[in-house]
Amino acid sequence: MNISKNAYYYWKREGRFKNQKEEVIYLKKRILYHFIKSIEIYGSVRIQAMIKRESLTYSRSYIARLMHEMSLKSVLKRNLVVTTDSNHKQPVFDNILQRDFCSMELGRKWVSDITYVRVGTAWNYLTTIMDLADRKIVGWHVSTDMSTENATKKAWFNARENREIVDGFVFHSDRGVQYAASELVELVNSNPKATQSMSRKGNCWDNTPAESFFKMIKHEWLLDLYFTLQGN
């Protein structure tokens, strides 16, 4: 029919966006979403396929150009950041929480976890403590390493400054060395109201609220922040 692919695709998308600038901003947002969701593995071919499922039809070369503009590069071989080191000789605690994530009283049940966030070209580590009664992050700390001193202890001190605990208090986490280290164990259990609880080995479902919160941060909040900064 003597028409270019780009002209055909533009015709199919006509009326969906007010102008080209709005179209590009939206497309970049979808590209970044699928790139982050793939743990930075997907290249332009797979990103194009994911976007096509959303009825957004663009050539692979155009997707590749936008990814280049956004400095997004597929990394097929990478050293994944491991935040849970359960191969240690420190004592571990039984799973007292037993996935009972409901709490009717503030300061009764707290869950904690550590995740990594990319800041520029380096990794930073976010430790959070959540109260299951209102799902509020009562304590948190960002550090450049995952040591007990700079991660879990500082998050614990922050939480204790913000909220009191009650009798029968349970502090739940995974079996990572940052939670099993004597410095934190003595700190938590020196309070007669407190009992430590730990997930079963390799079972992320035992700490679902903390895991879900980190997923929301990475897939929603950081994504929105990126585009807010881009707009500025």
C-alpha positions in Angstrom: 0.0 0.0 0.0 3.1 2.2 -0.2 2.9 3.3 3.5 5.7 3.1 6.1 5.5 1.0 9.2 5.8 4.1 11.4 2.9 5.7 9.6 0.7 2.6 10.0 1.5 2.3 13.7 0.8 6.0 14.3 -2.6 5.6 12.6 -3.4 2.7 14.9 -2.4 4.7 18.0 -4.2 7.9 16.8 -6.5 9.4 19.4 -4.9 7.6 22.3 -2.6 10.5 23.2 -3.0 14.3 23.1 0.4 14.8 21.5 3.7 13.1 20.8 5.4 14.3 24.0 2.6 12.7 26.1 3.0 9.5 24.0 6.7 9.3 24.6 6.4 9.9 28.4 3.8 7.1 28.7 5.9 4.7 26.6 9.0 5.3 28.6 7.1 4.7 31.8 5.9 1.3 30.4 9.4 0.4 29.3 10.9 1.2 32.7 8.1 -0.8 34.4 8.8 -3.9 32.4 12.6 -3.4 32.7 12.5 -3.2 36.5 10.0 -6.1 36.8 12.4 -8.3 34.8 15.2 -7.4 37.3 17.0 -5.5 34.5 17.2 -8.5 32.3 14.9 -7.8 29.4 16.3 -6.1 26.3 14.5 -4.2 23.6 13.1 -7.4 21.9 11.4 -8.7 25.1 10.3 -5.2 26.2 8.7 -4.7 22.8 6.8 -8.0 23.2 5.5 -7.0 26.6 4.4 -3.6 25.4 2.7 -5.1 22.4 0.5 -7.1 24.8 -0.8 -3.7 26.0 -1.8 -2.8 22.4 1.2 -0.5 22.1 2.8 -1.4 18.8 6.3 0.1 18.1 9.3 -1.1 16.2 12.1 -2.8 18.1 14.6 -0.2 17.0 12.4 2.6 18.4 12.2 0.8 21.8 15.9 0.3 21.7 16.5 4.0 21.0 14.3 5.0 24.0 16.0 2.5 26.2 19.3 4.0 25.2 18.1 7.5 26.1 17.0 6.2 29.5 20.4 4.4 30.0 18.6 1.0 30.4 20.8 -1.8 29.4 20.0 -5.5 29.7 22.3 -7.4 32.1 22.0 -11.1 31.3 24.8 -12.2 33.7 24.9 -10.3 37.0 25.8 -10.8 40.7 22.4 -10.7 42.5 22.5 -8.9 45.8 21.8 -11.4 48.6 20.4 -9.8 51.7 19.7 -13.0 53.7 22.7 -14.9 54.9 21.3 -17.8 56.9 24.5 -19.9 56.7 25.9 -18.8 60.1 26.5 -20.4 63.5 24.4 -18.0 65.4 21.3 -19.4 67.2 18.0 -19.0 65.5 14.5 -18.6 67.0 11.3 -20.6 66.4 8.6 -19.2 64.2 6.3 -17.9 66.9 4.4 -15.6 64.6 3.2 -18.6 62.5 1.9 -16.3 59.7 -0.6 -14.7 62.0 -0.3 -11.3 60.5 -3.3 -9.8 62.2 -2.9 -7.6 65.3 -5.5 -5.6 67.2 -3.0 -3.8 69.4 -0.1 -1.4 68.5 3.3 -2.6 69.6 2.3 -6.2 69.8 3.7 -7.6 66.5 6.5 -6.2 64.4 8.0 -7.7 61.2 11.4 -6.6 59.8 13.4 -7.2 56.6 16.3 -5.9 54.5 16.3 -5.1 50.8 18.6 -3.4 48.4 18.0 -0.2 46.4 20.2 1.1 43.6 21.5 4.6 44.2 23.4 5.8 41.2 26.0 3.1 40.5 26.0 1.6 44.0 23.7 -0.5 46.2 22.2 0.9 49.4 20.4 -1.3 51.9 17.0 -0.5 53.4 16.0 -2.0 56.7 12.4 -1.6 57.8 10.3 -2.5 60.8 6.5 -2.7 60.4 3.8 -2.8 63.1 1.2 -5.3 61.9 -1.6 -3.5 63.7 -1.6 -0.5 61.4 1.0 -1.6 58.9 3.0 1.5 59.7 6.8 1.5 59.2 7.8 2.4 62.8 11.5 2.0 62.2 13.8 2.2 59.2 17.4 2.9 58.2 19.4 3.1 55.0 23.0 2.0 55.0 25.8 1.3 52.6 26.4 -2.1 54.1 24.4 -4.8 55.7 26.1 -5.1 59.0 24.1 -5.6 62.1 25.5 -2.3 63.5 24.5 -0.2 60.5 21.3 -2.0 59.4 19.1 -3.8 62.0 20.3 -2.2 65.2 19.8 1.4 63.8 16.3 0.4 62.5 15.5 -1.1 65.9 16.6 2.1 67.8 14.5 4.2 65.4 11.4 2.0 65.9 11.8 2.1 69.7 12.0 5.9 69.6 8.7 6.0 67.6 6.6 3.4 69.4 6.3 1.6 72.6 5.9 -2.2 72.8 3.4 -4.1 75.0 3.5 -7.4 76.9 3.6 -10.4 74.6 5.5 -8.4 72.0 6.9 -10.5 69.0 9.7 -9.3 66.7 9.7 -11.4 63.5 12.3 -11.6 60.8 14.1 -14.0 58.5 17.1 -16.1 59.7 19.7 -13.6 58.4 22.8 -13.1 60.4 21.8 -9.4 60.9 18.9 -10.6 63.0 20.7 -13.6 64.7 23.8 -11.7 65.7 24.3 -11.4 69.4 24.3 -7.6 69.3 20.7 -7.5 68.1 19.5 -10.5 70.0 20.7 -9.1 73.3 19.2 -5.8 72.5 15.7 -7.1 71.7 15.5 -9.8 74.4 16.8 -7.6 77.2 13.3 -6.3 77.3 11.1 -8.8 79.3 8.1 -7.9 77.1 9.9 -9.0 73.9 10.2 -12.4 72.1 12.1 -13.0 68.9 10.6 -15.0 66.1 12.1 -16.2 62.8 10.8 -17.5 59.5 11.5 -21.1 58.4 14.7 -21.4 56.3 14.1 -20.2 52.8 10.4 -19.5 53.3 9.6 -15.9 52.3 5.9 -16.5 52.9 6.5 -16.5 56.7 7.3 -12.8 56.4 4.8 -11.8 53.7 3.9 -8.2 54.9 7.5 -7.1 54.8 8.1 -8.7 51.4 5.0 -7.1 50.0 6.0 -3.7 51.3 9.4 -4.0 49.5 7.7 -5.0 46.3 5.4 -2.0 46.4 8.5 0.3 47.0 10.4 -1.1 44.0 7.6 -1.5 41.5 5.4 1.5 42.4 7.0 4.2 44.5 10.5 4.2 43.0 9.0 4.1 39.5 6.8 7.2 40.2 9.8 9.0 41.8 11.9 8.4 38.7 9.3 10.1 36.5 8.8 12.9 38.9 12.5 13.6 38.8 12.5 13.3 35.0 9.8 15.9 34.8 11.9 18.3 36.8 
